Amino acid sequence: MAPYPGIVDDEALARAIRDSSETLYHPVGTCRMGADDASVTDPRLRVRGVDGLRVVDASVMPRITRGHTQAPTVAIAEEAAELIREHGRA
């Protein structure tokens, strides 16, 4: 679609958007943490139904933060380290 060809139909416009779009944020929430059965991890970051496995990254955030995700991810990692130190691998 470059250079601009003039009037285009909706299909061409949709194709151009799909071909040139990208996210400008850091996706989170793919392994949502929570107390409900729909959550992938429990509040201690343990993967439900898999013994000895934790998820320790931005994917456990239930929603994206308003700022950069780096600082909250470090906080999650620090909390996970403390949980593991205090309670072992369980």
PDB file of N, CA, C and O in Angstrom:
ATOM      1  N   MET A   1       0.808  -1.190   0.000  1.00  0.00           N
ATOM      2  CA  MET A   1       0.000   0.000   0.000  1.00  0.00           C
ATOM      3  C   MET A   1       0.855   1.260   0.000  1.00  0.00           C
ATOM      4  O   MET A   1       0.330   2.365   0.139  1.00  0.00           O
ATOM      5  N   ALA A   2       2.132   1.107  -0.150  1.00  0.00           N
ATOM      6  CA  ALA A   2       2.952   2.310  -0.245  1.00  0.00           C
ATOM      7  C   ALA A   2       3.551   2.355  -1.638  1.00  0.00           C
ATOM      8  O   ALA A   2       3.987   1.303  -2.104  1.00  0.00           O
ATOM      9  N   PRO A   3       3.610   3.419  -2.313  1.00  0.00           N
ATOM     10  CA  PRO A   3       2.958   4.670  -1.900  1.00  0.00           C
ATOM     11  C   PRO A   3       1.444   4.541  -1.991  1.00  0.00           C
ATOM     12  O   PRO A   3       0.922   3.639  -2.646  1.00  0.00           O
ATOM     13  N   TYR A   4       0.755   5.447  -1.330  1.00  0.00           N
ATOM     14  CA  TYR A   4      -0.705   5.407  -1.262  1.00  0.00           C
ATOM     15  C   TYR A   4      -1.304   5.368  -2.665  1.00  0.00           C
ATOM     16  O   TYR A   4      -1.067   6.272  -3.466  1.00  0.00           O
ATOM     17  N   PRO A   5      -2.086   4.316  -2.969  1.00  0.00           N
ATOM     18  CA  PRO A   5      -2.610   4.160  -4.325  1.00  0.00           C
ATOM     19  C   PRO A   5      -3.901   4.925  -4.594  1.00  0.00           C
ATOM     20  O   PRO A   5      -4.422   4.879  -5.709  1.00  0.00           O
ATOM     21  N   GLY A   6      -4.414   5.612  -3.612  1.00  0.00           N
ATOM     22  CA  GLY A   6      -5.695   6.301  -3.780  1.00  0.00           C
ATOM     23  C   GLY A   6      -6.773   5.539  -3.036  1.00  0.00           C
ATOM     24  O   GLY A   6      -6.492   4.895  -2.024  1.00  0.00           O
ATOM     25  N   ILE A   7      -7.975   5.600  -3.511  1.00  0.00           N
ATOM     26  CA  ILE A   7      -9.095   4.928  -2.844  1.00  0.00           C
ATOM     27  C   ILE A   7      -8.910   3.421  -2.936  1.00  0.00           C
ATOM     28  O   ILE A   7      -8.639   2.885  -4.010  1.00  0.00           O
ATOM     29  N   VAL A   8      -9.058   2.738  -1.800  1.00  0.00           N
ATOM     30  CA  VAL A   8      -8.953   1.273  -1.752  1.00  0.00           C
ATOM     31  C   VAL A   8     -10.211   0.721  -1.105  1.00  0.00           C
ATOM     32  O   VAL A   8     -10.918   1.432  -0.391  1.00  0.00           O
ATOM     33  N   ASP A   9     -10.484  -0.549  -1.359  1.00  0.00           N
ATOM     34  CA  ASP A   9     -11.664  -1.163  -0.756  1.00  0.00           C
ATOM     35  C   ASP A   9     -11.362  -1.607   0.681  1.00  0.00           C
ATOM     36  O   ASP A   9     -10.211  -1.598   1.115  1.00  0.00           O
ATOM     37  N   ASP A  10     -12.409  -1.994   1.403  1.00  0.00           N
ATOM     38  CA  ASP A  10     -12.255  -2.379   2.812  1.00  0.00           C
ATOM     39  C   ASP A  10     -11.325  -3.567   2.981  1.00  0.00           C
ATOM     40  O   ASP A  10     -10.555  -3.615   3.941  1.00  0.00           O
ATOM     41  N   GLU A  11     -11.382  -4.531   2.062  1.00  0.00           N
ATOM     42  CA  GLU A  11     -10.515  -5.707   2.158  1.00  0.00           C
ATOM     43  C   GLU A  11      -9.040  -5.318   2.037  1.00  0.00           C
ATOM     44  O   GLU A  11      -8.210  -5.817   2.796  1.00  0.00           O
ATOM     45  N   ALA A  12      -8.710  -4.449   1.107  1.00  0.00           N
ATOM     46  CA  ALA A  12      -7.327  -4.001   0.939  1.00  0.00           C
ATOM     47  C   ALA A  12      -6.863  -3.199   2.147  1.00  0.00           C
ATOM     48  O   ALA A  12      -5.720  -3.327   2.587  1.00  0.00           O
ATOM     49  N   LEU A  13      -7.747  -2.381   2.672  1.00  0.00           N
ATOM     50  CA  LEU A  13      -7.412  -1.604   3.861  1.00  0.00           C
ATOM     51  C   LEU A  13      -7.168  -2.521   5.056  1.00  0.00           C
ATOM     52  O   LEU A  13      -6.199  -2.334   5.791  1.00  0.00           O
ATOM     53  N   ALA A  14      -8.035  -3.508   5.255  1.00  0.00           N
ATOM     54  CA  ALA A  14      -7.861  -4.465   6.360  1.00  0.00           C
ATOM     55  C   ALA A  14      -6.556  -5.237   6.203  1.00  0.00           C
ATOM     56  O   ALA A  14      -5.847  -5.460   7.184  1.00  0.00           O
ATOM     57  N   ARG A  15      -6.237  -5.646   4.983  1.00  0.00           N
ATOM     58  CA  ARG A  15      -4.990  -6.378   4.730  1.00  0.00           C
ATOM     59  C   ARG A  15      -3.779  -5.500   5.049  1.00  0.00           C
ATOM     60  O   ARG A  15      -2.810  -5.973   5.643  1.00  0.00           O
ATOM     61  N   ALA A  16      -3.829  -4.241   4.661  1.00  0.00           N
ATOM     62  CA  ALA A  16      -2.725  -3.315   4.941  1.00  0.00           C
ATOM     63  C   ALA A  16      -2.542  -3.125   6.439  1.00  0.00           C
ATOM     64  O   ALA A  16      -1.411  -3.065   6.922  1.00  0.00           O
ATOM     65  N   ILE A  17      -3.627  -3.031   7.169  1.00  0.00           N
ATOM     66  CA  ILE A  17      -3.538  -2.877   8.631  1.00  0.00           C
ATOM     67  C   ILE A  17      -2.942  -4.129   9.251  1.00  0.00           C
ATOM     68  O   ILE A  17      -2.053  -4.033  10.097  1.00  0.00           O
ATOM     69  N   ARG A  18      -3.420  -5.312   8.842  1.00  0.00           N
ATOM     70  CA  ARG A  18      -2.872  -6.567   9.388  1.00  0.00           C
ATOM     71  C   ARG A  18      -1.384  -6.701   9.077  1.00  0.00           C
ATOM     72  O   ARG A  18      -0.612  -7.160   9.918  1.00  0.00           O
ATOM     73  N   ASP A  19      -0.984  -6.305   7.876  1.00  0.00           N
ATOM     74  CA  ASP A  19       0.411  -6.454   7.462  1.00  0.00           C
ATOM     75  C   ASP A  19       1.367  -5.489   8.156  1.00  0.00           C
ATOM     76  O   ASP A  19       2.562  -5.768   8.250  1.00  0.00           O
ATOM     77  N   SER A  20       0.861  -4.364   8.642  1.00  0.00           N
ATOM     78  CA  SER A  20       1.765  -3.359   9.197  1.00  0.00           C
ATOM     79  C   SER A  20       1.550  -3.074  10.678  1.00  0.00           C
ATOM     80  O   SER A  20       2.246  -2.232  11.246  1.00  0.00           O
ATOM     81  N   SER A  21       0.611  -3.750  11.309  1.00  0.00           N
ATOM     82  CA  SER A  21       0.325  -3.493  12.729  1.00  0.00           C
ATOM     83  C   SER A  21       1.255  -4.291  13.626  1.00  0.00           C
ATOM     84  O   SER A  21       1.725  -5.367  13.257  1.00  0.00           O
ATOM     85  N   GLU A  22       1.512  -3.754  14.802  1.00  0.00           N
ATOM     86  CA  GLU A  22       2.276  -4.457  15.825  1.00  0.00           C
ATOM     87  C   GLU A  22       1.889  -3.903  17.182  1.00  0.00           C
ATOM     88  O   GLU A  22       1.356  -2.798  17.289  1.00  0.00           O
ATOM     89  N   THR A  23       2.162  -4.680  18.211  1.00  0.00           N
ATOM     90  CA  THR A  23       1.872  -4.200  19.556  1.00  0.00           C
ATOM     91  C   THR A  23       3.019  -3.340  20.044  1.00  0.00           C
ATOM     92  O   THR A  23       4.176  -3.592  19.709  1.00  0.00           O
ATOM     93  N   LEU A  24       2.714  -2.351  20.814  1.00  0.00           N
ATOM     94  CA  LEU A  24       3.733  -1.485  21.384  1.00  0.00           C
ATOM     95  C   LEU A  24       3.731  -1.590  22.904  1.00  0.00           C
ATOM     96  O   LEU A  24       4.211  -0.689  23.591  1.00  0.00           O
ATOM     97  N   TYR A  25       3.209  -2.651  23.414  1.00  0.00           N
ATOM     98  CA  TYR A  25       3.183  -2.891  24.844  1.00  0.00           C
ATOM     99  C   TYR A  25       3.674  -4.308  25.100  1.00  0.00           C
ATOM    100  O   TYR A  25       3.857  -5.093  24.169  1.00  0.00           O
ATOM    101  N   HIS A  26       3.878  -4.616  26.334  1.00  0.00           N
ATOM    102  CA  HIS A  26       4.360  -5.933  26.712  1.00  0.00           C
ATOM    103  C   HIS A  26       3.169  -6.775  27.151  1.00  0.00           C
ATOM    104  O   HIS A  26       2.609  -6.529  28.219  1.00  0.00           O
ATOM    105  N   PRO A  27       2.773  -7.756  26.359  1.00  0.00           N
ATOM    106  CA  PRO A  27       1.621  -8.573  26.739  1.00  0.00           C
ATOM    107  C   PRO A  27       1.847  -9.284  28.078  1.00  0.00           C
ATOM    108  O   PRO A  27       2.949  -9.741  28.381  1.00  0.00           O
ATOM    109  N   VAL A  28       0.803  -9.361  28.845  1.00  0.00           N
ATOM    110  CA  VAL A  28       0.834 -10.037  30.137  1.00  0.00           C
ATOM    111  C   VAL A  28      -0.418 -10.898  30.246  1.00  0.00           C
ATOM    112  O   VAL A  28      -1.303 -10.834  29.393  1.00  0.00           O
ATOM    113  N   GLY A  29      -0.485 -11.702  31.300  1.00  0.00           N
ATOM    114  CA  GLY A  29      -1.718 -12.410  31.611  1.00  0.00           C
ATOM    115  C   GLY A  29      -1.922 -13.736  30.922  1.00  0.00           C
ATOM    116  O   GLY A  29      -3.013 -14.299  31.018  1.00  0.00           O
ATOM    117  N   THR A  30      -0.930 -14.267  30.231  1.00  0.00           N
ATOM    118  CA  THR A  30      -1.115 -15.542  29.540  1.00  0.00           C
ATOM    119  C   THR A  30      -1.119 -16.726  30.504  1.00  0.00           C
ATOM    120  O   THR A  30      -1.594 -17.804  30.148  1.00  0.00           O
ATOM    121  N   CYS A  31      -0.599 -16.545  31.714  1.00  0.00           N
ATOM    122  CA  CYS A  31      -0.639 -17.565  32.774  1.00  0.00           C
ATOM    123  C   CYS A  31      -1.163 -16.897  34.034  1.00  0.00           C
ATOM    124  O   CYS A  31      -0.514 -16.923  35.080  1.00  0.00           O
ATOM    125  N   ARG A  32      -2.333 -16.305  33.926  1.00  0.00           N
ATOM    126  CA  ARG A  32      -2.888 -15.460  34.990  1.00  0.00           C
ATOM    127  C   ARG A  32      -2.841 -16.126  36.364  1.00  0.00           C
ATOM    128  O   ARG A  32      -3.195 -17.293  36.528  1.00  0.00           O
ATOM    129  N   MET A  33      -2.392 -15.345  37.341  1.00  0.00           N
ATOM    130  CA  MET A  33      -2.365 -15.771  38.735  1.00  0.00           C
ATOM    131  C   MET A  33      -3.691 -15.386  39.381  1.00  0.00           C
ATOM    132  O   MET A  33      -4.250 -14.329  39.087  1.00  0.00           O
ATOM    133  N   GLY A  34      -4.188 -16.245  40.258  1.00  0.00           N
ATOM    134  CA  GLY A  34      -5.400 -15.922  40.982  1.00  0.00           C
ATOM    135  C   GLY A  34      -5.839 -17.064  41.870  1.00  0.00           C
ATOM    136  O   GLY A  34      -5.213 -18.123  41.894  1.00  0.00           O
ATOM    137  N   ALA A  35      -6.919 -16.844  42.600  1.00  0.00           N
ATOM    138  CA  ALA A  35      -7.438 -17.852  43.521  1.00  0.00           C
ATOM    139  C   ALA A  35      -8.548 -18.690  42.889  1.00  0.00           C
ATOM    140  O   ALA A  35      -8.967 -19.692  43.469  1.00  0.00           O
ATOM    141  N   ASP A  36      -9.025 -18.298  41.718  1.00  0.00           N
ATOM    142  CA  ASP A  36     -10.124 -19.024  41.078  1.00  0.00           C
ATOM    143  C   ASP A  36      -9.602 -20.173  40.220  1.00  0.00           C
ATOM    144  O   ASP A  36      -8.423 -20.213  39.869  1.00  0.00           O
ATOM    145  N   ASP A  37     -10.488 -21.098  39.889  1.00  0.00           N
ATOM    146  CA  ASP A  37     -10.097 -22.272  39.103  1.00  0.00           C
ATOM    147  C   ASP A  37      -9.673 -21.938  37.674  1.00  0.00           C
ATOM    148  O   ASP A  37      -8.995 -22.742  37.033  1.00  0.00           O
ATOM    149  N   ALA A  38     -10.053 -20.783  37.169  1.00  0.00           N
ATOM    150  CA  ALA A  38      -9.669 -20.387  35.808  1.00  0.00           C
ATOM    151  C   ALA A  38      -8.241 -19.856  35.743  1.00  0.00           C
ATOM    152  O   ALA A  38      -7.694 -19.701  34.651  1.00  0.00           O
ATOM    153  N   SER A  39      -7.634 -19.576  36.881  1.00  0.00           N
ATOM    154  CA  SER A  39      -6.261 -19.070  36.918  1.00  0.00           C
ATOM    155  C   SER A  39      -5.281 -20.199  36.640  1.00  0.00           C
ATOM    156  O   SER A  39      -5.486 -21.329  37.082  1.00  0.00           O
ATOM    157  N   VAL A  40      -4.223 -19.894  35.912  1.00  0.00           N
ATOM    158  CA  VAL A  40      -3.192 -20.882  35.600  1.00  0.00           C
ATOM    159  C   VAL A  40      -2.325 -21.143  36.825  1.00  0.00           C
ATOM    160  O   VAL A  40      -1.961 -22.285  37.106  1.00  0.00           O
ATOM    161  N   THR A  41      -1.995 -20.068  37.559  1.00  0.00           N
ATOM    162  CA  THR A  41      -1.177 -20.215  38.759  1.00  0.00           C
ATOM    163  C   THR A  41      -1.951 -19.765  39.985  1.00  0.00           C
ATOM    164  O   THR A  41      -2.858 -18.938  39.901  1.00  0.00           O
ATOM    165  N   ASP A  42      -1.576 -20.325  41.122  1.00  0.00           N
ATOM    166  CA  ASP A  42      -2.183 -19.882  42.376  1.00  0.00           C
ATOM    167  C   ASP A  42      -1.419 -18.646  42.875  1.00  0.00           C
ATOM    168  O   ASP A  42      -0.433 -18.250  42.253  1.00  0.00           O
ATOM    169  N   PRO A  43      -1.849 -18.034  43.976  1.00  0.00           N
ATOM    170  CA  PRO A  43      -1.163 -16.831  44.458  1.00  0.00           C
ATOM    171  C   PRO A  43       0.305 -17.045  44.853  1.00  0.00           C
ATOM    172  O   PRO A  43       1.041 -16.075  45.039  1.00  0.00           O
ATOM    173  N   ARG A  44       0.733 -18.305  44.982  1.00  0.00           N
ATOM    174  CA  ARG A  44       2.142 -18.599  45.271  1.00  0.00           C
ATOM    175  C   ARG A  44       2.917 -18.934  44.002  1.00  0.00           C
ATOM    176  O   ARG A  44       4.030 -19.456  44.059  1.00  0.00           O
ATOM    177  N   LEU A  45       2.303 -18.619  42.839  1.00  0.00           N
ATOM    178  CA  LEU A  45       2.925 -18.769  41.524  1.00  0.00           C
ATOM    179  C   LEU A  45       3.074 -20.221  41.078  1.00  0.00           C
ATOM    180  O   LEU A  45       3.773 -20.498  40.104  1.00  0.00           O
ATOM    181  N   ARG A  46       2.428 -21.146  41.778  1.00  0.00           N
ATOM    182  CA  ARG A  46       2.500 -22.562  41.412  1.00  0.00           C
ATOM    183  C   ARG A  46       1.493 -22.856  40.310  1.00  0.00           C
ATOM    184  O   ARG A  46       0.340 -22.432  40.385  1.00  0.00           O
ATOM    185  N   VAL A  47       1.931 -23.580  39.290  1.00  0.00           N
ATOM    186  CA  VAL A  47       1.039 -23.953  38.194  1.00  0.00           C
ATOM    187  C   VAL A  47       0.072 -25.005  38.709  1.00  0.00           C
ATOM    188  O   VAL A  47       0.481 -26.025  39.262  1.00  0.00           O
ATOM    189  N   ARG A  48      -1.209 -24.746  38.524  1.00  0.00           N
ATOM    190  CA  ARG A  48      -2.235 -25.680  38.992  1.00  0.00           C
ATOM    191  C   ARG A  48      -2.114 -27.005  38.249  1.00  0.00           C
ATOM    192  O   ARG A  48      -2.063 -27.036  37.019  1.00  0.00           O
ATOM    193  N   GLY A  49      -2.070 -28.102  39.009  1.00  0.00           N
ATOM    194  CA  GLY A  49      -2.033 -29.432  38.426  1.00  0.00           C
ATOM    195  C   GLY A  49      -0.665 -29.925  38.009  1.00  0.00           C
ATOM    196  O   GLY A  49      -0.550 -31.029  37.476  1.00  0.00           O
ATOM    197  N   VAL A  50       0.392 -29.127  38.239  1.00  0.00           N
ATOM    198  CA  VAL A  50       1.751 -29.546  37.871  1.00  0.00           C
ATOM    199  C   VAL A  50       2.645 -29.338  39.084  1.00  0.00           C
ATOM    200  O   VAL A  50       2.976 -28.204  39.429  1.00  0.00           O
ATOM    201  N   ASP A  51       3.036 -30.429  39.731  1.00  0.00           N
ATOM    202  CA  ASP A  51       3.877 -30.329  40.923  1.00  0.00           C
ATOM    203  C   ASP A  51       5.265 -29.794  40.586  1.00  0.00           C
ATOM    204  O   ASP A  51       5.876 -30.205  39.600  1.00  0.00           O
ATOM    205  N   GLY A  52       5.759 -28.869  41.420  1.00  0.00           N
ATOM    206  CA  GLY A  52       7.124 -28.377  41.305  1.00  0.00           C
ATOM    207  C   GLY A  52       7.360 -27.342  40.218  1.00  0.00           C
ATOM    208  O   GLY A  52       8.512 -27.025  39.923  1.00  0.00           O
ATOM    209  N   LEU A  53       6.307 -26.806  39.612  1.00  0.00           N
ATOM    210  CA  LEU A  53       6.487 -25.819  38.549  1.00  0.00           C
ATOM    211  C   LEU A  53       5.838 -24.501  38.937  1.00  0.00           C
ATOM    212  O   LEU A  53       4.675 -24.464  39.341  1.00  0.00           O
ATOM    213  N   ARG A  54       6.594 -23.429  38.812  1.00  0.00           N
ATOM    214  CA  ARG A  54       6.087 -22.080  39.048  1.00  0.00           C
ATOM    215  C   ARG A  54       6.298 -21.249  37.796  1.00  0.00           C
ATOM    216  O   ARG A  54       7.190 -21.532  36.996  1.00  0.00           O
ATOM    217  N   VAL A  55       5.479 -20.228  37.631  1.00  0.00           N
ATOM    218  CA  VAL A  55       5.667 -19.260  36.558  1.00  0.00           C
ATOM    219  C   VAL A  55       6.075 -17.957  37.224  1.00  0.00           C
ATOM    220  O   VAL A  55       5.368 -17.445  38.093  1.00  0.00           O
ATOM    221  N   VAL A  56       7.222 -17.422  36.813  1.00  0.00           N
ATOM    222  CA  VAL A  56       7.773 -16.230  37.453  1.00  0.00           C
ATOM    223  C   VAL A  56       8.148 -15.225  36.365  1.00  0.00           C
ATOM    224  O   VAL A  56       9.326 -15.043  36.057  1.00  0.00           O
ATOM    225  N   ASP A  57       7.151 -14.585  35.797  1.00  0.00           N
ATOM    226  CA  ASP A  57       7.380 -13.537  34.804  1.00  0.00           C
ATOM    227  C   ASP A  57       6.107 -12.721  34.646  1.00  0.00           C
ATOM    228  O   ASP A  57       5.161 -12.904  35.412  1.00  0.00           O
ATOM    229  N   ALA A  58       6.068 -11.833  33.676  1.00  0.00           N
ATOM    230  CA  ALA A  58       4.929 -10.931  33.497  1.00  0.00           C
ATOM    231  C   ALA A  58       3.650 -11.653  33.102  1.00  0.00           C
ATOM    232  O   ALA A  58       2.566 -11.075  33.181  1.00  0.00           O
ATOM    233  N   SER A  59       3.759 -12.901  32.683  1.00  0.00           N
ATOM    234  CA  SER A  59       2.552 -13.615  32.266  1.00  0.00           C
ATOM    235  C   SER A  59       1.601 -13.892  33.422  1.00  0.00           C
ATOM    236  O   SER A  59       0.427 -14.175  33.180  1.00  0.00           O
ATOM    237  N   VAL A  60       2.063 -13.822  34.677  1.00  0.00           N
ATOM    238  CA  VAL A  60       1.167 -14.064  35.812  1.00  0.00           C
ATOM    239  C   VAL A  60       0.359 -12.835  36.208  1.00  0.00           C
ATOM    240  O   VAL A  60      -0.559 -12.934  37.022  1.00  0.00           O
ATOM    241  N   MET A  61       0.690 -11.677  35.641  1.00  0.00           N
ATOM    242  CA  MET A  61      -0.056 -10.458  35.970  1.00  0.00           C
ATOM    243  C   MET A  61      -1.478 -10.573  35.424  1.00  0.00           C
ATOM    244  O   MET A  61      -1.663 -10.825  34.233  1.00  0.00           O
ATOM    245  N   PRO A  62      -2.480 -10.392  36.279  1.00  0.00           N
ATOM    246  CA  PRO A  62      -3.862 -10.509  35.789  1.00  0.00           C
ATOM    247  C   PRO A  62      -4.223  -9.441  34.752  1.00  0.00           C
ATOM    248  O   PRO A  62      -5.041  -9.687  33.865  1.00  0.00           O
ATOM    249  N   ARG A  63      -3.618  -8.265  34.863  1.00  0.00           N
ATOM    250  CA  ARG A  63      -3.865  -7.151  33.933  1.00  0.00           C
ATOM    251  C   ARG A  63      -2.551  -6.419  33.695  1.00  0.00           C
ATOM    252  O   ARG A  63      -1.646  -6.468  34.528  1.00  0.00           O
ATOM    253  N   ILE A  64      -2.452  -5.745  32.561  1.00  0.00           N
ATOM    254  CA  ILE A  64      -1.241  -4.994  32.264  1.00  0.00           C
ATOM    255  C   ILE A  64      -1.178  -3.753  33.159  1.00  0.00           C
ATOM    256  O   ILE A  64      -2.204  -3.156  33.485  1.00  0.00           O
ATOM    257  N   THR A  65       0.017  -3.384  33.539  1.00  0.00           N
ATOM    258  CA  THR A  65       0.212  -2.198  34.360  1.00  0.00           C
ATOM    259  C   THR A  65       0.190  -0.953  33.486  1.00  0.00           C
ATOM    260  O   THR A  65       0.319  -1.046  32.265  1.00  0.00           O
ATOM    261  N   ARG A  66       0.029   0.197  34.101  1.00  0.00           N
ATOM    262  CA  ARG A  66       0.015   1.449  33.322  1.00  0.00           C
ATOM    263  C   ARG A  66       1.414   1.840  32.873  1.00  0.00           C
ATOM    264  O   ARG A  66       1.576   2.542  31.875  1.00  0.00           O
ATOM    265  N   GLY A  67       2.416   1.391  33.603  1.00  0.00           N
ATOM    266  CA  GLY A  67       3.792   1.717  33.248  1.00  0.00           C
ATOM    267  C   GLY A  67       4.487   0.522  32.628  1.00  0.00           C
ATOM    268  O   GLY A  67       3.850  -0.466  32.263  1.00  0.00           O
ATOM    269  N   HIS A  68       5.794   0.624  32.513  1.00  0.00           N
ATOM    270  CA  HIS A  68       6.602  -0.452  31.957  1.00  0.00           C
ATOM    271  C   HIS A  68       6.473  -1.688  32.844  1.00  0.00           C
ATOM    272  O   HIS A  68       6.319  -1.563  34.059  1.00  0.00           O
ATOM    273  N   THR A  69       6.534  -2.867  32.253  1.00  0.00           N
ATOM    274  CA  THR A  69       6.348  -4.111  33.012  1.00  0.00           C
ATOM    275  C   THR A  69       7.624  -4.618  33.677  1.00  0.00           C
ATOM    276  O   THR A  69       7.568  -5.601  34.416  1.00  0.00           O
ATOM    277  N   GLN A  70       8.762  -3.989  33.446  1.00  0.00           N
ATOM    278  CA  GLN A  70      10.027  -4.495  33.986  1.00  0.00           C
ATOM    279  C   GLN A  70      10.054  -4.472  35.514  1.00  0.00           C
ATOM    280  O   GLN A  70      10.413  -5.476  36.129  1.00  0.00           O
ATOM    281  N   ALA A  71       9.690  -3.369  36.131  1.00  0.00           N
ATOM    282  CA  ALA A  71       9.746  -3.278  37.596  1.00  0.00           C
ATOM    283  C   ALA A  71       8.782  -4.255  38.273  1.00  0.00           C
ATOM    284  O   ALA A  71       9.196  -4.933  39.213  1.00  0.00           O
ATOM    285  N   PRO A  72       7.525  -4.363  37.849  1.00  0.00           N
ATOM    286  CA  PRO A  72       6.656  -5.354  38.467  1.00  0.00           C
ATOM    287  C   PRO A  72       7.143  -6.789  38.260  1.00  0.00           C
ATOM    288  O   PRO A  72       6.932  -7.649  39.114  1.00  0.00           O
ATOM    289  N   THR A  73       7.794  -7.043  37.123  1.00  0.00           N
ATOM    290  CA  THR A  73       8.326  -8.387  36.884  1.00  0.00           C
ATOM    291  C   THR A  73       9.458  -8.699  37.851  1.00  0.00           C
ATOM    292  O   THR A  73       9.559  -9.822  38.345  1.00  0.00           O
ATOM    293  N   VAL A  74      10.300  -7.728  38.124  1.00  0.00           N
ATOM    294  CA  VAL A  74      11.355  -7.921  39.122  1.00  0.00           C
ATOM    295  C   VAL A  74      10.732  -8.174  40.500  1.00  0.00           C
ATOM    296  O   VAL A  74      11.212  -9.026  41.249  1.00  0.00           O
ATOM    297  N   ALA A  75       9.680  -7.447  40.833  1.00  0.00           N
ATOM    298  CA  ALA A  75       8.998  -7.658  42.116  1.00  0.00           C
ATOM    299  C   ALA A  75       8.411  -9.069  42.196  1.00  0.00           C
ATOM    300  O   ALA A  75       8.490  -9.713  43.242  1.00  0.00           O
ATOM    301  N   ILE A  76       7.832  -9.546  41.114  1.00  0.00           N
ATOM    302  CA  ILE A  76       7.307 -10.914  41.080  1.00  0.00           C
ATOM    303  C   ILE A  76       8.434 -11.913  41.297  1.00  0.00           C
ATOM    304  O   ILE A  76       8.271 -12.877  42.046  1.00  0.00           O
ATOM    305  N   ALA A  77       9.572 -11.695  40.652  1.00  0.00           N
ATOM    306  CA  ALA A  77      10.718 -12.593  40.800  1.00  0.00           C
ATOM    307  C   ALA A  77      11.257 -12.584  42.227  1.00  0.00           C
ATOM    308  O   ALA A  77      11.605 -13.632  42.771  1.00  0.00           O
ATOM    309  N   GLU A  78      11.324 -11.402  42.829  1.00  0.00           N
ATOM    310  CA  GLU A  78      11.788 -11.308  44.220  1.00  0.00           C
ATOM    311  C   GLU A  78      10.834 -12.060  45.154  1.00  0.00           C
ATOM    312  O   GLU A  78      11.278 -12.778  46.050  1.00  0.00           O
ATOM    313  N   GLU A  79       9.534 -11.894  44.944  1.00  0.00           N
ATOM    314  CA  GLU A  79       8.541 -12.603  45.763  1.00  0.00           C
ATOM    315  C   GLU A  79       8.652 -14.108  45.561  1.00  0.00           C
ATOM    316  O   GLU A  79       8.576 -14.871  46.524  1.00  0.00           O
ATOM    317  N   ALA A  80       8.831 -14.537  44.325  1.00  0.00           N
ATOM    318  CA  ALA A  80       8.978 -15.967  44.050  1.00  0.00           C
ATOM    319  C   ALA A  80      10.213 -16.533  44.749  1.00  0.00           C
ATOM    320  O   ALA A  80      10.166 -17.624  45.316  1.00  0.00           O
ATOM    321  N   ALA A  81      11.308 -15.791  44.708  1.00  0.00           N
ATOM    322  CA  ALA A  81      12.527 -16.248  45.386  1.00  0.00           C
ATOM    323  C   ALA A  81      12.275 -16.408  46.880  1.00  0.00           C
ATOM    324  O   ALA A  81      12.733 -17.374  47.490  1.00  0.00           O
ATOM    325  N   GLU A  82      11.556 -15.474  47.461  1.00  0.00           N
ATOM    326  CA  GLU A  82      11.239 -15.561  48.888  1.00  0.00           C
ATOM    327  C   GLU A  82      10.326 -16.755  49.179  1.00  0.00           C
ATOM    328  O   GLU A  82      10.542 -17.480  50.151  1.00  0.00           O
ATOM    329  N   LEU A  83       9.322 -16.957  48.351  1.00  0.00           N
ATOM    330  CA  LEU A  83       8.423 -18.111  48.533  1.00  0.00           C
ATOM    331  C   LEU A  83       9.197 -19.426  48.457  1.00  0.00           C
ATOM    332  O   LEU A  83       8.972 -20.331  49.261  1.00  0.00           O
ATOM    333  N   ILE A  84      10.093 -19.526  47.506  1.00  0.00           N
ATOM    334  CA  ILE A  84      10.888 -20.743  47.354  1.00  0.00           C
ATOM    335  C   ILE A  84      11.827 -20.924  48.535  1.00  0.00           C
ATOM    336  O   ILE A  84      11.971 -22.036  49.044  1.00  0.00           O
ATOM    337  N   ARG A  85      12.473 -19.838  48.985  1.00  0.00           N
ATOM    338  CA  ARG A  85      13.363 -19.933  50.146  1.00  0.00           C
ATOM    339  C   ARG A  85      12.605 -20.363  51.403  1.00  0.00           C
ATOM    340  O   ARG A  85      13.080 -21.215  52.153  1.00  0.00           O
ATOM    341  N   GLU A  86      11.437 -19.782  51.632  1.00  0.00           N
ATOM    342  CA  GLU A  86      10.676 -20.068  52.848  1.00  0.00           C
ATOM    343  C   GLU A  86      10.009 -21.443  52.830  1.00  0.00           C
ATOM    344  O   GLU A  86       9.952 -22.125  53.853  1.00  0.00           O
ATOM    345  N   HIS A  87       9.517 -21.836  51.688  1.00  0.00           N
ATOM    346  CA  HIS A  87       8.671 -23.026  51.631  1.00  0.00           C
ATOM    347  C   HIS A  87       9.206 -24.135  50.750  1.00  0.00           C
ATOM    348  O   HIS A  87       8.507 -25.122  50.516  1.00  0.00           O
ATOM    349  N   GLY A  88      10.388 -24.005  50.270  1.00  0.00           N
ATOM    350  CA  GLY A  88      10.941 -25.037  49.393  1.00  0.00           C
ATOM    351  C   GLY A  88      10.266 -25.030  48.042  1.00  0.00           C
ATOM    352  O   GLY A  88       9.663 -24.031  47.649  1.00  0.00           O
ATOM    353  N   ARG A  89      10.358 -26.106  47.348  1.00  0.00           N
ATOM    354  CA  ARG A  89       9.847 -26.189  45.983  1.00  0.00           C
ATOM    355  C   ARG A  89       8.344 -26.410  45.943  1.00  0.00           C
ATOM    356  O   ARG A  89       7.748 -26.285  44.873  1.00  0.00           O
ATOM    357  N   ALA A  90       7.714 -26.728  47.046  1.00  0.00           N
ATOM    358  CA  ALA A  90       6.271 -27.034  47.037  1.00  0.00           C
ATOM    359  C   ALA A  90       5.453 -25.792  46.876  1.00  0.00           C
ATOM    360  O   ALA A  90       4.225 -25.861  46.847  1.00  0.00           O
TER     361      ALA A  90
END
